[in-house]
Amino acid sequence: MSGPNTEYDPVEVTPLGAEQVAAMRDEALAAIAAAPDLAGLKQTRLDHAGDRSPLALANREIGALPPQARKEAGQRVGQARAAVTQALTERTAVLEVAAEERMLVEETVDVTLPTARRPRGSRHPITLMSDYIADLFVALGWEVAEGPVLEAEWLNFDALNLGPDHPARTMQDTFWTEPASDHLVLRTHTSPVQARTMLSRTPPIYVICPGRVFRTDEYDATHSPMFHQVEGLVVDEGITMAHLKGTLDHFAEQLFGDGITTRFRPSYFPFTEPSAEVDLVCFVCRGVAPTVDSCRTCKGEGWIEWGGCGVVNPRVLAACGIDSKRYRGFAFGMGIDRSLMFRTGAEDLRALFEGDVRFSAAFGTEW
């Protein structure tokens, strides 16, 4: 029976000698200290601490030693590798600080130089005008009401006292959808929003309704098949034409300047009775131009047509389920596009819709 070999001389393999391990360590430390930047240090890490580095290969040789020599060789290689790892960590911290300092110097931007960046965009003037008008009435305690642009025929016409034979139902004014049995139209005014409001709420009602509307008009300097309206509706007890006049005077003054008032001219609208056309005092000559040629805005009239208004017809209240004997109301409607042209001096309606960024850049700013 064989016994242990007590005569074996535990001579280490050559790469694991104390001098060889120290030489590997010193070479690695020198390379780390000489690394000029983080990129160079990355390569040094691979060369002296990677899987194929001399110390890594030496570490693999420990398993080939006899048991008596493994402990001492393992400690020697482990201490060398730990020294290399610590040196890498310290050098990395130093080079990162240097890289940040160099970046601050090399990548400094001279903010005084002109740039090639695109100019900032702006909101469209019609959007701004709609929001401004809504804010005016919200400040009075009103609410903003909205509705769909594809509207039911009943809400667009019948609920507003526009009978089946009314001219506004013809194809000359209205975009009808197919099939006709669906009874859907592109709304011709924002009044259906008022009808929806009266059907879904209990008086008192104070709402402002801005939005897009559609009519089969020719597209030219003063007409468009798609334009924007704003309508107001009040339904409450004791409402009179005086409340309507005061509201519109305040609206006109806020929109066009101090001293701008309105006047009513008798008119007819199916959904209001009595009804009136609303005129503005000319905001250019303030109503004092003596001749046609003296004011290009009002042509010497002193007044500018603005919109329509009136007391809500009792039939409209009844159609929307409101007691017309207890409640009364008033309504008004103006063109947002026309009001914007008054404010900006634009003479061609098409400028509002053709997407020329120069127009938006000129007027697309907050008031």
BAVO-773952 format. One line per field, with one value per residue (C-alpha): x, y, z. Coordinates in steps of 0.2 Angstrom, whole numbers, plus 5000, padded with zeros to 4 digits. Each point is the difference from the previous one (the first is absolute). Example, Ala and Ser with C-alpha at 12.3 -4.5 7.8 and 13.67 -1.06 7.14 Angstrom:
xx = (5062,5006) $
yy = (4978,5017) $
zz = (5039,4997) $
***
This chain:
xx = (5000,5007,5002,5002,5015,5010,5015,4991,5008,4986,5010,4988,4998,5010,4985,4995,5017,5000,5011,4989,4984,5008,5006,4982,4993,5012,4998,4981,5002,5011,4989,4985,5009,5005,4983,4996,4981,4985,5002,5018,4996,4986,5014,5012,4986,4998,5019,5004,4983,4991,4997,5016,5011,5016,4993,4984,5010,5011,4985,4995,5017,4996,4990,5015,5010,5001,4989,5014,5005,4982,4997,5015,4999,4982,5003,5014,4990,4984,5010,5007,4983,4992,5014,4996,4981,5003,5011,4987,4987,5010,5007,4982,4994,5014,4998,4981,5003,5012,4988,4986,5012,5006,4982,4995,5014,4999,4981,4996,4987,5001,4982,5004,5002,4985,4993,4992,4986,4982,4990,4987,4982,4985,4982,4988,4992,4982,5004,5006,4985,4988,5009,5000,4981,4997,5011,4990,4984,5007,5005,4982,4995,4995,5005,5007,4989,5006,4991,5004,5002,4990,4983,4983,4988,4987,5013,5007,4983,4983,5005,5004,4984,5007,4985,5001,4998,5012,5013,5015,4996,5004,5016,5005,5004,5002,5012,4989,5008,4995,4989,4987,4990,5013,4994,5018,5008,5016,4993,4996,5002,5004,4982,4998,5012,4988,4986,5010,5004,4981,4996,5013,4999,4988,4999,5008,5012,5014,5011,5012,5002,5015,5003,5001,4985,4998,4990,5000,5008,5012,5018,5006,5006,4984,4993,5005,4991,5008,5001,4998,4986,4997,4983,4994,4984,4992,4984,4994,4985,4997,5012,4997,5008,5008,5011,5004,5005,5011,5009,5004,5006,5012,5005,5003,5010,5011,5003,5003,5004,4993,4985,4994,4982,4986,4984,4985,4991,4984,5002,4993,5007,4989,5007,4999,4985,5002,5017,5013,5015,5015,5011,5016,5006,5014,5015,5011,4991,4989,4985,5004,5006,4990,5002,5002,5018,5005,5000,5004,4993,4982,4999,4994,4985,5008,4994,5006,4988,5006,4987,4982,4991,4983,4989,4998,4984,4988,4998,5019,4998,4985,5009,5014,4989,5001,4985,4998,4988,5013,5016,5006,5017,5010,5013,5012,5013,5015,5013,5017,5009,4992,5004,5018,5001,4993,5014,5014,4996,5000,4991,4999,4991,5011,5015,4993,4999,5014,5013,5013,5011,5004,4981,5001,5017,4993,4984,5003,5004,4991,4991) $
yy = (5000,5017,5015,5018,5007,5009,5002,5012,5017,5013,5011,5013,5002,5014,5013,4999,5005,5015,5010,4996,5004,5017,5004,4997,5011,5014,5000,5001,5014,5010,4998,5006,5015,5004,4999,5017,5000,4988,4992,4996,4994,4988,4992,4999,4991,4987,4997,4999,4995,4991,4981,4999,5011,4993,5000,4991,4987,4998,4998,4985,4992,4998,4985,4991,5002,4987,5003,5006,5014,5006,5011,5011,5002,5004,5014,5007,5001,5006,5014,5005,5000,5010,5013,5001,5002,5014,5009,4999,5007,5015,5004,4999,5013,5011,4999,5003,5016,5005,4995,5011,5015,4998,4999,5016,5009,4992,4999,5018,5008,5018,5006,5017,4992,4999,4982,4991,4993,5002,5014,4996,4995,5009,4996,5004,5017,4993,4988,5015,5010,4986,4998,5018,5002,4985,5007,5016,4991,4988,5016,5004,4984,4991,4983,4994,4987,4989,4988,4989,5008,4985,5004,4993,5009,5002,5009,5011,5005,4994,5003,5018,5003,4998,4991,4987,5013,5012,5005,4996,4982,5000,4994,5018,5003,4983,4986,4984,4983,4984,4990,5013,4989,5003,5018,5006,5017,5009,5013,5017,5010,4996,5002,4981,5001,5012,4987,4986,5011,5004,4982,4994,5014,5009,5019,5011,4998,5011,4992,5006,4989,5002,4988,4996,5001,4995,5007,4998,5017,5004,5002,5018,5015,5002,4982,4982,4984,4997,5014,5004,5007,5004,5000,5004,4994,5006,4992,5006,5008,5019,5001,5015,5008,5012,4986,4995,5018,5002,4983,5005,5017,4992,4987,5013,5011,4986,4994,5017,5013,5012,5010,4987,4998,4991,5004,4988,5000,4991,4983,4982,4984,4985,4995,5018,5012,5014,5000,5012,5003,5006,5014,5007,5018,5001,4996,5010,5017,4998,5003,5018,4998,5013,4992,4983,5003,5006,4983,4984,4989,5007,5010,5015,4990,5001,4982,4983,4984,4987,4987,4995,4999,4999,4993,4981,4995,4992,4986,4996,4999,4989,4988,4998,4997,5017,5008,5016,5008,5000,5002,5012,5001,5009,4994,5008,4994,5008,4994,4997,5001,5017,5007,4994,5010,5015,4999,4996,5010,4985,5003,4982,4986,4987,5006,4992,4983,4998,4995,5014,5000,5018,5004,4990,5007,5018,4997,4983,5008,5001,5017) $
zz = (5000,4995,5012,4998,4990,5014,4989,4988,4998,4998,4988,4992,4981,4993,4997,5018,5008,5011,4988,4985,5009,5006,4982,4993,5014,4997,4982,5002,5012,4989,4985,5010,5006,4982,4993,4993,4999,5004,4983,5003,5017,4993,4989,5015,5010,4987,4998,5019,5008,4987,4998,4989,5010,5008,5018,4994,4991,5015,5011,4990,5003,5018,4998,4992,5017,5013,5015,5011,4988,4995,5015,4999,4981,5001,5013,4989,4984,5009,5009,4983,4991,5015,4998,4981,5003,5013,4988,4986,5012,5005,4983,4993,5013,4995,4981,5002,5009,4987,4986,5007,5002,4982,4994,5009,4991,4983,4999,5006,4989,4996,5003,4992,4983,4988,4998,4985,5011,4994,5007,5013,4994,5005,5003,4986,5001,4999,5014,5010,4996,5005,5017,5003,4997,5011,5014,4999,5004,5012,5010,5000,5008,4984,4994,4984,4991,4985,4988,4985,4982,4993,5006,5000,4989,5014,5011,4986,4993,5008,5018,4995,4991,4983,4991,4987,4986,5007,4986,5011,4998,4982,4992,4996,5018,5009,4998,5002,5003,4991,5002,5002,5011,5014,5001,5004,4994,5003,5012,4992,5016,5018,5006,5001,5015,5008,4997,5007,5016,5003,4998,5012,5013,5011,5000,5005,4985,4995,4986,4986,4985,4988,4986,4982,4988,4982,4986,4981,4996,4987,5006,4997,5010,5010,5000,5005,5000,5018,5012,5019,5010,5018,5008,5017,5009,5016,5007,5017,5008,4997,4984,4989,4985,5011,5007,4982,4996,5015,4997,4982,5005,5012,4987,4987,5012,5006,4982,4991,5013,5012,4994,4987,5001,4990,4993,4995,4983,4999,4991,4999,5006,5002,5017,5008,5002,5000,4990,4995,4990,5011,4994,5007,5001,4988,5010,4987,4999,5016,4990,4995,4982,4989,4983,4991,4996,5017,5008,4990,5014,5002,4984,5009,5008,5018,5003,4995,4999,5013,5003,5005,5016,5008,5014,4999,4991,5012,4988,5001,5019,4999,4987,5013,5015,5008,5008,4988,5012,5015,4990,4987,4991,4988,4987,4988,4987,4992,4988,5008,4984,4996,5017,4998,4984,5008,5014,4989,4984,4989,4984,4992,5010,4991,5009,5016,4992,4988,5012,4996,5016,4997,5005,5015,5005,4999,5009,5009,5017,5016,5003) $
***
